Each structure stands twice: as C-alpha cells, then as structure tokens.
C-alpha cells in the first residue's frame, strides 16, 4: 500500500471489484461502504462506475479534497482516472483561522480544521469542478453524519449531496462528531475524540465519547438493515 494518499488510480478499485466477482463466482452488484476519506472515495467510485447495489458513506465529503502527506492535507491530487488527476478543492488559509490552529499545534492541544473548511467553502460556484457528481450514482445512498464534526462539515456536505440525489437517506446526529459510524471499525473509536497525525498534531474530531458511542450504537442496525434491504432486492 502507498505510504501517502496521492494520485491513487480509481481503476485500482474497479479491477479489485472484478477480481472479487471472479473469485466468488458472483456477478451481482456490491455494497460499497466508506468512512471519512473512504466515504469520499465510495461516493466518487459510485459516481464513476455502475457496480453497486447500495452505497454507505459515514462522515461523507461532497467534494474531492487534496491528498495527504503524513496524514496531513497537502497540495497534491488524491485520485486519478485514466491517468489524469481528478480536480480537488484548494484550501484557503486565512490568518484568522491559521494562527489559532498553529497555536494549538505548538502547544500540543487538540486542534479543529473547521475554520479552514469554512473559509475554503465560501464560494461554492467556483468549486463545482471539484464536487463529486453524486447525481450519476445509480444505487441508493445512506449518509451518516454528526453536526459537531470538527474534521470537516460532514452534515453540511450531506445536505449538498442530498440536494443532488433522490434515492438517499441521511442519519444525522446533533451531538455526534466525526467518528460515529461502524462500531469497532477502527481501533479505540468512537471512544476517543482526539487523533494524533503526522508532525505531532492532535486533531479534535468533535462530539463527546458518550454522544459518538450512542450514535454508533443507534446507526449500526439501521446500516445493517439498509445493506440487507438493498443487497437482497
């Protein structure tokens, strides 16, 4: 696996799907589940390939965001298709948001990226080429988000996605943060609300331990039901 999220070909996942079908002797469409950047990828894949019977996006992104170096956003493309980089959102780093972020980083205190997203999403009309074209998705979609997400505005992104889709459901948790879906999917989550990333930064993912755990517990049977309903139809 690559060490950084940079110029990952979408064809890699398409060929993996075909391999999975061959190995299982099954030509049915698949259920696609993604979380955070994985949710961005899930929606992007479903918008490019009609291979899925259901799509589930936890803490979804509505736009293609930049790649990652040492788990930190960098001005590099995340995904490619046909050897061409997919356009990605460029961050706007205004001083009023950068200084508090740098202060928290230096003091080794939890930092929120929310202010940077707020600045970067001011002019949505100029971001259309980076928006994931979810209207091209041929499968039902389930979104899961927390209103207190501090990694990115997942609930606002879910609203953007819903405006473009008819067959979509949205589980929205008022006190939930970023890590609210898929119990036991990631080590120590959703119990922890802080995440250590490259360079010593501590990111605040939002919500509380109790609210995140409650959201994960509540959402899981609904996610399971969504999978069962659409994989058997």
PAGUDREN-15670 format. One record per residue: residue in one letter; x, y, z of N, C-alpha, C, O in turn. Coordinates in steps of 0.001 Angstrom, whole numbers. Layout:
REM residues N
  residuo     n.xx     n.yy     n.zz    ca.xx    ca.yy    ca.zz     c.xx     c.yy     c.zz     o.xx     o.yy     o.zz
        A        X        Y        Z        X        Y        Z        X        Y        Z        X        Y        Z
...
This chain:
REM residues 233
  residuo     n.xx     n.yy     n.zz    ca.xx    ca.yy    ca.zz     c.xx     c.yy     c.zz     o.xx     o.yy     o.zz
        X      846    -1200        0        0        0        0      878     1245        0     1944     1247      615
        X      443     2308     -684     1243     3540     -690     1277     4172      689      330     4038     1465
        X     2369     4861      994     2518     5484     2314     1701     6755     2438     1368     7169     3548
        X     1370     7386     1303      595     8629     1324     -618     8503      407     -648     7675     -502
        X    -1614     9341      667    -2791     9405     -203    -2470    10385    -1326    -2704    11587    -1200
        X    -1935     9860    -2425    -1511    10706    -3530    -1668     9972    -4854    -1097     8901    -5055
        X    -2448    10560    -5751    -2606    10050    -7116    -2945     8559    -7144    -2310     7779    -7854
        X    -3954     8178    -6359    -4398     6790    -6345    -5348     6558    -7522    -6355     7259    -7623
        X    -5072     5611    -8410    -5953     5382    -9569    -7290     4765    -9154    -7318     3779    -8418
        X    -8383     5339    -9621    -9691     4750    -9350    -9814     3385   -10014   -10583     2537    -9561
        X    -9062     3173   -11079    -9088     1883   -11756    -8631      741   -10845    -9037     -407   -11026
        X    -7784     1067    -9865    -7338       42    -8918    -8544     -617    -8246    -8597    -1840    -8109
        X    -9501      198    -7833   -10679     -315    -7130   -11614    -1040    -8094   -12218    -2053    -7740
        X   -11728     -525    -9293   -12568    -1185   -10292   -12036    -2586   -10585   -12806    -3546   -10623
        X   -10738    -2708   -10790   -10155    -4022   -11069   -10281    -4948    -9858   -10430    -6159   -10017
        X   -10221    -4389    -8662   -10409    -5188    -7453   -11823    -5753    -7393   -12026    -6896    -6985
        X   -12797    -4945    -7801   -14190    -5403    -7837   -14332    -6572    -8807   -14980    -7572    -8497
        X   -13724    -6438    -9977   -13817    -7511   -10971   -13136    -8786   -10467   -13619    -9892   -10713
        X   -12024    -8629    -9769   -11333    -9783    -9205   -12185   -10463    -8143   -12264   -11690    -8095
        X   -12815    -9671    -7300   -13675   -10217    -6255   -14826   -11008    -6869   -15160   -12094    -6396
        X   -15427   -10468    -7913   -16522   -11174    -8578   -16048   -12510    -9158   -16745   -13522    -9071
        X   -14859   -12494    -9747   -14321   -13708   -10352   -14019   -14761    -9293   -14340   -15936    -9470
        X   -13402   -14340    -8195   -13019   -15282    -7147   -14232   -15886    -6443   -14176   -17020    -5967
        X   -15319   -15133    -6378   -16529   -15611    -5693   -17560   -16165    -6665   -18642   -16585    -6256
        X   -17223   -16166    -7967   -18145   -16647    -8990   -19514   -15977    -8839   -20554   -16637    -8860
        X   -19485   -14665    -8688   -20703   -13893    -8415   -20673   -12636    -9258   -19734   -11843    -9173
        X   -21694   -12456   -10066   -21726   -11296   -10954   -22679   -10225   -10457   -22980    -9274   -11178
        X   -23156   -10375    -9222   -24079    -9390    -8663   -23340    -8086    -8321   -22119    -8066    -8167
        X   -24109    -7010    -8210   -23519    -5746    -7784   -23180    -5811    -6290   -23740    -6623    -5554
        X   -22269    -4955    -5859   -21739    -4986    -4495   -22277    -3838    -3660   -22701    -2808    -4184
        X   -22250    -4038    -2348   -22488    -2939    -1421   -21154    -2255    -1147   -20149    -2919     -890
        X   -21148     -935    -1204   -19923     -153    -1037   -20041      699      226   -20981     1481      368
        X   -19088      545     1134   -19094     1283     2396   -17777     2044     2537   -16699     1481     2346
        X   -17879     3323     2871   -16682     4114     3103   -16880     5065     4263   -18003     5454     4584
        X   -15762     5439     4895   -15833     6306     6073   -14815     7429     5950   -13646     7168     5666
        X   -15234     8668     6157   -14368     9833     6094   -13775     9954     4684   -14534    10095     3724
        X   -12453     9904     4528   -11905     9937     3172   -12357     8719     2372   -12466     8771     1147
        X   -12617     7625     3081   -13185     6452     2422   -14584     6705     1913   -14987     6137      898
        X   -15341     7562     2609   -16681     7928     2144   -16584     8783      888   -17369     8623      -47
        X   -15615     9690      874   -15360    10478     -339   -15076     9537    -1510   -15619     9705    -2602
        X   -14225     8552    -1266   -13878     7598    -2311   -15088     6766    -2728   -15294     6531    -3919
        X   -15891     6317    -1757   -17065     5497    -2077   -18026     6253    -2991   -18510     5702    -3980
        X   -18302     7507    -2664   -19207     8306    -3490   -18598     8575    -4862   -19300     8576    -5872
        X   -17305     8800    -4889   -16629     9051    -6158   -16655     7809    -7048   -16945     7907    -8240
        X   -16354     6642    -6477   -16389     5401    -7244   -17780     5131    -7795   -17940     4765    -8959
        X   -18792     5316    -6937   -20163     5047    -7367   -20620     6015    -8442   -21484     5684    -9254
        X   -20040     7218    -8450   -20390     8187    -9488   -19716     7860   -10817   -20156     8331   -11866
        X   -18658     7062   -10783   -17915     6712   -11994   -18257     5317   -12515   -18197     5077   -13720
        X   -18614     4396   -11618   -18828     3004   -12011   -20185     2515   -11498   -20513     2681   -10323
        X   -20956     1917   -12384   -22257     1348   -12013   -22065     -105   -11595   -22473    -1028   -12299
        X   -21440     -289   -10444   -21094    -1624    -9961   -21737    -1938    -8608   -21452    -2983    -8022
        X   -22599    -1049    -8105   -23009    -1149    -6707   -24531    -1172    -6552   -25260     -491    -7273
        X   -24983    -1972    -5594   -26412    -2046    -5287   -26783    -1114    -4144   -27958     -796    -3961
        X   -25795     -671    -3373   -26027      265    -2268   -24701      922    -1914   -23633      323    -2042
        X   -24797     2173    -1464   -23602     2931    -1089   -23849     3550      285   -24876     4192      507
        X   -22906     3354     1204   -23000     3908     2558   -21784     4781     2791   -20647     4337     2633
        X   -22031     6032     3170   -20950     6999     3378   -21059     7581     4781   -21989     8334     5069
        X   -20111     7238     5659   -20068     7781     7011   -19170     8997     7068   -18059     8967     6539
        X   -19632    10080     7706   -18909    11359     7704   -18522    11719     6270   -17338    11865     5970
        X   -19510    11865     5382   -19214    11980     3946   -18624    13328     3557   -18806    14331     4247
        X   -17916    13324     2442   -17445    14549     1819   -18205    14765      525   -18487    13805     -192
        X   -18538    15994      216   -19257    16303    -1017   -18309    16723    -2131   -18698    16790    -3297
        X   -17052    17008    -1762   -16065    17485    -2726   -14828    16594    -2683   -14533    15967    -1665
        X   -14112    16549    -3798   -12831    15850    -3825   -11809    16751    -3137   -11608    17897    -3540
        X   -11180    16236    -2122   -10204    17041    -1378    -8781    16618    -1749    -8566    15604    -2412
        X    -7837    17414    -1309    -6444    17188    -1688    -5904    15918    -1052    -6537    15329     -175
        X    -4727    15504    -1504    -4088    14322     -962    -3508    14556      417    -3621    15647      976
        X    -2884    13519      961    -2329    13575     2310     -864    13160     2298     -491    12179     1656
        X      -47    13909     3008     1338    13555     3288     1492    13428     4798     1257    14386     5535
        X     1888    12241     5254     1993    12006     6703      694    12331     7416      692    12897     8510
        X     -419    11962     6778    -1772    12149     7323    -2198    13601     7398    -3198    13906     8048
        X    -1471    14517     6751    -1813    15936     6746    -2106    16362     5312    -1415    15954     4379
        X    -3146    17192     5145    -3508    17672     3815    -2316    18354     3142    -1597    19138     3760
        X    -2128    18036     1862    -1034    18607     1076    -1578    18977     -308    -2570    18394     -745
        X     -954    19928    -1003    -1438    20353    -2326    -1075    19355    -3418     -338    19674    -4351
        X    -1600    18156    -3288    -1359    17088    -4254    -2699    16413    -4552    -3589    16430    -3701
        X    -2866    15823    -5731    -4143    15163    -6045    -4308    13864    -5263    -3343    13141    -5017
        X    -5530    13588    -4883    -5826    12331    -4187    -6019    11182    -5159    -5471    10095    -4981
        X    -6813    11446    -6191    -7270    10374    -7076    -6975    10711    -8538    -6893    11877    -8924
        X    -6822     9666    -9328    -6672     9841   -10775    -7657     8932   -11488    -8111     7932   -10932
        X    -7981     9284   -12714    -8805     8444   -13579    -8268     8590   -14996    -8098     9705   -15490
        X    -8002     7464   -15648    -7409     7475   -16993    -6105     8285   -17013    -5826     9026   -17955
        X    -5328     8118   -15952    -4016     8768   -15826    -4097    10288   -15712    -3092    10974   -15900
        X    -5266    10816   -15409    -5428    12252   -15198    -5905    12503   -13774    -6788    11807   -13271
        X    -5313    13502   -13130    -5683    13831   -11752    -7099    14376   -11702    -7478    15214   -12520
        X    -7873    13902   -10748    -9203    14466   -10521    -9039    15840    -9861    -8252    15977    -8925
        X    -9762    16851   -10330    -9660    18182    -9704   -10018    18111    -8222   -10937    17391    -7829
        X    -9291    18856    -7415    -9547    18808    -5979    -9641    20207    -5394    -9107    21171    -5943
        X   -10328    20291    -4278   -10561    21562    -3597    -9254    22112    -3031    -8499    21390    -2379
        X    -8996    23379    -3281    -7805    24053    -2753    -8177    24777    -1458    -9137    25545    -1421
        X    -7422    24529     -417    -7715    25168      864    -7376    26653      855    -6402    27082      236
        X    -8193    27418     1546    -7939    28834     1778    -7465    28985     3220    -8203    28680     4157
        X    -6225    29462     3394    -5634    29578     4734    -5617    31043     5149    -4622    31737     4940
        X    -6701    31509     5730    -6751    32892     6195    -6130    32991     7591    -6298    32088     8411
        X    -5408    34092     7863    -4692    34221     9142    -5565    34024    10361    -5124    33448    11355
        X    -6813    34500    10296    -7661    34416    11496    -7942    32972    11918    -8266    32706    13075
        X    -7814    32050    10969    -8005    30648    11301    -6685    29898    11449    -6604    28923    12197
        X    -5660    30345    10742    -4390    29640    10791    -3653    29870    12103    -3056    28938    12642
        X    -3683    31100    12631    -2956    31392    13864    -3457    30556    15046    -2641    29982    15768
        X    -4776    30471    15262    -5242    29604    16359    -4875    28141    16147    -4553    27435    17102
        X    -4925    27678    14880    -4572    26293    14584    -3106    26019    14901    -2775    25005    15515
        X    -2221    26942    14474     -791    26783    14739     -491    26852    16241      371    26135    16748
        X    -1215    27722    16933    -1024    27834    18380    -1348    26504    19064     -597    26036    19920
        X    -2471    25904    18674    -2853    24634    19275    -1827    23548    18948    -1512    22700    19783
        X    -1314    23590    17719     -318    22608    17288      948    22736    18144     1461    21736    18647
        X     1446    23959    18307     2674    24186    19076     2498    23765    20537     3405    23195    21144
        X     1321    24053    21088     1056    23735    22490      616    22284    22684      348    21856    23807
        X      541    21528    21582      131    20128    21624    -1268    19979    22227    -1536    19085    23030
        X    -2138    20884    21809    -3534    20810    22217    -4390    20408    21015    -4007    20659    19873
        X    -5537    19791    21263    -6396    19381    20149    -6799    20580    19286    -7204    21621    19803
        X    -6682    20419    17976    -6985    21495    17033    -8123    21076    16114    -8279    19898    15794
        X    -8913    22051    15697   -10022    21828    14772    -9692    22415    13414    -9129    23506    13326
        X   -10041    21696    12348    -9856    22172    10978   -11091    22911    10470   -11121    23360     9324
        X   -12095    23037    11310   -13388    23522    10834   -13297    24923    10241   -13949    25215     9238
        X   -12488    25798    10856   -12370    27164    10352   -11805    27215     8944   -12239    28025     8125
        X   -10833    26347     8659   -10245    26302     7317   -11287    25861     6299   -11349    26404     5196
        X   -12100    24886     6662   -13167    24456     5754   -14163    25584     5530   -14637    25794     4414
        X   -14474    26302     6589   -15424    27406     6472   -14934    28436     5461   -15716    28927     4646
        X   -13658    28762     5507   -13081    29703     4549   -13044    29121     3136   -13317    29821     2161
        X   -12705    27847     3035   -12494    27229     1733   -13792    26996      969   -13773    26824     -250
        X   -14912    26989     1674   -16203    26697     1035   -17054    27952      830   -18258    27854      592
        X   -16434    29125      921   -17183    30373      796   -17833    30522     -569   -18992    30925     -660
        X   -17105    30203    -1631   -17583    30435    -2993   -17828    29098    -3678   -16984    28590    -4416
        X   -19020    28536    -3410   -19321    27198    -3897   -19399    27128    -5416   -19130    26081    -6006
        X   -19771    28255    -6060   -19889    28235    -7522   -18542    27974    -8190   -18493    27477    -9315
        X   -17449    28307    -7500   -16124    28092    -8062   -15573    26699    -7747   -14476    26344    -8178
        X   -16338    25925    -6999   -15880    24604    -6591   -16587    23483    -7345   -16375    22306    -7053
        X   -17421    23845    -8309   -18252    22845    -8975   -17426    21741    -9631   -17840    20582    -9628
        X   -16274    22078   -10188   -15469    21048   -10853   -14877    20056    -9861   -14450    18971   -10254
        X   -14847    20419    -8568   -14323    19507    -7554   -15434    18755    -6821   -15160    17865    -6016
        X   -16685    19114    -7102   -17802    18437    -6441   -17940    17023    -6998   -17851    16811    -8207
        X   -18159    16058    -6102   -18396    14684    -6536   -19767    14640    -7201   -20758    15054    -6599
        X   -19835    14149    -8422   -21078    14163    -9196   -21972    13011    -8752   -22157    12029    -9471
        X   -22524    13159    -7543   -23332    12094    -6951   -24616    11839    -7730   -25200    10761    -7617
        X   -25062    12810    -8517   -26271    12614    -9306   -26104    11506   -10340   -27091    11043   -10913
        X   -24871    11077   -10584   -24608     9994   -11519   -24658     8618   -10842   -24551     7592   -11514
        X   -24819     8598    -9516   -24868     7325    -8792   -26176     6607    -9090   -27251     7200    -8998
        X   -26084     5328    -9446   -27255     4543    -9834   -27796     3683    -8691   -28719     2895    -8902
        X   -27246     3819    -7500   -27637     2992    -6361   -28197     3870    -5244   -27877     5057    -5178
        X   -29038     3299    -4353   -29470     4040    -3166   -28292     4362    -2265   -27341     3586    -2172
        X   -28358     5507    -1601   -27243     6002     -791   -27714     6262      639   -28793     6816      851
        X   -26911     5863     1607   -27148     6162     3018   -25991     7001     3538   -24831     6609     3412
        X   -26302     8152     4120   -25295     9044     4690   -25413     9032     6204   -26518     8958     6741
        X   -24282     9105     6899   -24262     9174     8361   -23343    10319     8759   -22178    10348     8364
        X   -23865    11269     9542   -23044    12436     9893   -23328    12915    11306   -24373    12621    11885
        X   -22357    13674    11855   -22514    14311    13156   -22397    15819    13010   -21480    16310    12351
        X   -23310    16552    13615   -23321    18009    13481   -22112    18670    14139   -21784    19811    13812
        X   -21448    17979    15057   -20297    18568    15751   -18963    18029    15238   -17942    18097    15923
        X   -18995    17504    14041   -17773    17034    13377   -16800    18200    13233   -17155    19244    12687
        X   -15565    18022    13725   -14545    19075    13641   -13462    18772    12606   -12575    19596    12385
        X   -13524    17610    11974   -12566    17281    10913   -12982    17974     9622   -12171    18621     8961
        X   -14263    17830     9273   -14855    18588     8173   -16365    18647     8384   -16893    17858     9168
        X   -17081    19551     7716   -18516    19743     7968   -19358    18668     7304   -20021    18923     6299
        X   -19330    17469     7865   -19967    16326     7232   -21471    16510     7047   -22019    16124     6015
        X   -22140    17094     8035   -23593    17287     7902   -23922    18275     6784   -24892    18077     6052
        X   -23132    19328     6647   -23331    20270     5546   -23036    19594     4205   -23743    19821     3222
        X   -22004    18775     4170   -21697    18027     2956   -22847    17090     2597   -23202    16944     1427
        X   -23423    16456     3621   -24557    15560     3369   -25733    16329     2759   -26438    15804     1897
        X   -25940    17567     3203   -27009    18389     2620   -26744    18680     1145   -27662    18665      325
        X   -25472    18945      815   -25096    19178     -583   -25387    17938    -1416   -25906    18033    -2528
        X   -25050    16776     -870   -25285    15514    -1571   -26780    15265    -1740   -27228    14880    -2820
        X   -27552    15484     -679   -28988    15254     -738   -29674    16129    -1782   -30652    15707    -2399
        X   -29170    17337    -1981   -29774    18246    -2952   -29647    17727    -4385   -30378    18164    -5275
        X   -28723    16800    -4604   -28466    16283    -5945   -29018    14881    -6163   -29000    14377    -7286
        X   -29510    14245    -5098   -29939    12860    -5179   -31390    12695    -4751   -31880    13416    -3883
        X   -32069    11738    -5371   -33425    11397    -4962   -33430    10223    -3996   -34097    10264    -2963
        X   -32687     9179    -4332   -32694     7956    -3538   -31588     8018    -2493   -30536     7400    -2652
        X   -31835     8776    -1414   -30817     8974     -387   -31470     9067      980   -32538     9662     1132
        X   -30818     8474     1978   -31231     8591     3370   -30088     9222     4153   -28919     9060     3803
        X   -30433     9941     5212   -29411    10637     5997   -29669    10431     7484   -30690    10873     8010
        X   -28744     9759     8157   -28773     9637     9616   -27913    10757    10177   -26694    10750    10013
        X   -28540    11710    10833   -27839    12907    11302   -27920    12986    12816   -29006    12926    13391
        X   -26760    13121    13463   -26701    13117    14919   -26221    14476    15423   -25098    14903    15156
        X   -27104    15134    16153   -26885    16523    16572   -25632    16693    17408   -24928    17691    17255
        X   -25332    15742    18293   -24196    15878    19196   -23017    14991    18788   -22044    14864    19531
        X   -23107    14388    17622   -22063    13479    17164   -20921    14209    16494   -21101    15298    15948
        X   -19736    13602    16537   -18558    14147    15875   -18253    13391    14595   -19159    12955    13884
        X   -16971    13242    14311   -16540    12614    13060   -16634    11090    13127   -17041    10444    12161
        X   -16256    10525    14264   -16203     9070    14388   -17460     8551    15084   -17463     8327    16295
        X   -18533     8362    14302   -19805     7956    14900   -20369     6681    14294   -21251     6062    14890
        X   -19885     6270    13125   -20479     5124    12458   -19582     3898    12574   -18394     3998    12878
        X   -20187     2732    12321   -19457     1474    12247   -18722     1137    13543   -17503     1295    13608
        X   -19429      680    14572   -18761      299    15822   -17630     -694    15583   -17760    -1622    14785
        X   -16524     -486    16284   -15352    -1368    16268   -14617    -1383    14927   -13732    -2214    14723
        X   -14966     -483    14017   -14322     -473    12707   -12891       27    12795   -12040     -405    12016
        X   -12607      929    13726   -11266     1486    13885   -10835     1316    15342   -11675     1411    16236
        X    -9574     1073    15602    -9116      876    16979    -9437     2072    17873    -9140     3216    17529
        X   -10038     1795    19006   -10303     2798    20047   -11355     3834    19626   -11562     4814    20342
        X   -12004     3643    18511   -13028     4588    18069   -14363     3875    18038   -14432     2697    17688
        X   -15451     4594    18409   -15554     6040    18578   -15299     6541    19995   -15659     7676    20309
        X   -14687     5728    20865   -14486     6160    22245   -13615     7405    22347   -13919     8304    23130
        X   -12537     7473    21568   -11661     8643    21610   -12198     9742    20704   -12829     9459    19686
        X   -11952    10981    21070   -12378    12097    20220   -11174    12872    19695   -11339    13888    19019
        X    -9947    12394    20005    -8745    13048    19502    -7934    12051    18670    -7913    10854    18957
        X    -7286    12556    17658    -6490    11703    16779    -5124    12339    16558    -5033    13518    16217
        X    -4067    11563    16750    -2705    12031    16514    -2351    11804    15046    -2516    10700    14529
        X    -1867    12843    14379    -1480    12737    12978      -15    13143    12843      637    13488    13829
        X      500    13097    11600     1906    13390    11355     2303    14771    11839     1498    15702    11808
        X     3543    14905    12286     4045    16189    12749     3675    16520    14176     3943    17624    14651
        X     3061    15574    14864     2718    15806    16260     1408    16524    16492     1096    16874    17631
        X      627    16754    15442     -650    17445    15614    -1682    16517    16237    -1748    15328    15923
        X    -2488    17091    17133    -3610    16378    17724    -4882    17001    17170    -5145    18182    17397
        X    -5670    16221    16448    -6881    16736    15827    -8093    16429    16685    -8252    15317    17188
        X    -8934    17419    16842   -10204    17259    17538   -11228    16778    16522   -11530    17487    15562
        X   -11764    15581    16725   -12725    15038    15766   -14160    15448    16075   -15056    15230    15260
        X   -14385    16043    17250   -15699    16577    17574   -16590    15603    18325   -16329    14401    18379
        X   -17656    16157    18907   -18585    15358    19696   -18000    15015    21055   -16981    15568    21469
        X   -18653    14106    21729   -18158    13576    23000   -18097    12060    22897   -18694    11464    22001
        X   -17376    11447    23814   -17295     9986    23802   -18688     9369    23891   -19011     8426    23168
        X   -19502     9912    24782   -20824     9351    25000   -21712     9530    23767   -22401     8598    23353
        X   -21691    10745    23176   -22537    11014    22015   -22101    10199    20808   -22939     9693    20062
        X   -20795    10071    20614   -20289     9304    19484   -20621     7820    19625   -21028     7170    18662
        X   -20441     7294    20839   -20760     5886    21070   -22250     5629    20889   -22644     4606    20328
        X   -23077     6559    21364   -24530     6420    21227   -24945     6443    19757   -25800     5666    19333
        X   -24327     7348    18978   -24641     7436    17555   -24225     6163    16825   -24949     5669    15961
        X   -23064     5643    17175   -22596     4409    16546   -23535     3250    16860   -23862     2449    15984
        X   -23964     3169    18112   -24865     2096    18524   -26216     2221    17820   -26784     1224    17374
        X   -26727     3450    17722   -28033     3667    17093   -27975     3421    15591   -28905     2853    15018
        X   -26895     3841    14955   -26816     3772    13487   -26562     2371    12964   -26980     2036    11856
        X   -25873     1538    13759   -25446      258    13225   -26588     -636    12741   -26498    -1163    11632
        X   -27671     -835    13526   -28767    -1670    12999   -29441    -1053    11777   -29951    -1781    10926
        X   -29452      268    11676   -30024      922    10505   -29133      714     9284   -29627      508     8175
        X   -27816      769     9495   -26880      480     8410   -27029     -969     7959   -27080    -1250     6761
        X   -27099    -1889     8923   -27255    -3305     8595   -28551    -3549     7836   -28581    -4318     6875
        X   -29628    -2889     8273   -30915    -3029     7593   -30881    -2482     6177   -31484    -3049     5265
        X   -30174    -1384     6002   -30033     -785     4671   -29299    -1740     3734   -29696    -1922     2583
        X   -28221    -2350     4240   -27470    -3315     3436   -28351    -4501     3055   -28395    -4910     1894
        X   -29053    -5047     4053   -29884    -6230     3801   -30995    -5913     2797   -31266    -6705     1894
        X   -31619    -4778     2957   -32729    -4396     2076   -32285    -4301      624   -32961    -4815     -267
        X   -31165    -3654      384   -30784    -3366     -992   -29900    -4453    -1611   -29814    -4553    -2835
        X   -29248    -5261     -785   -28452    -6343    -1356   -29316    -7523    -1750   -28905    -8355    -2560
        X   -30528    -7605    -1174   -31422    -8710    -1481   -32488    -8347    -2504   -33249    -9211    -2940
        X   -32550    -7070    -2891   -33593    -6636    -3833   -33207    -6974    -5267   -33963    -6684    -6194
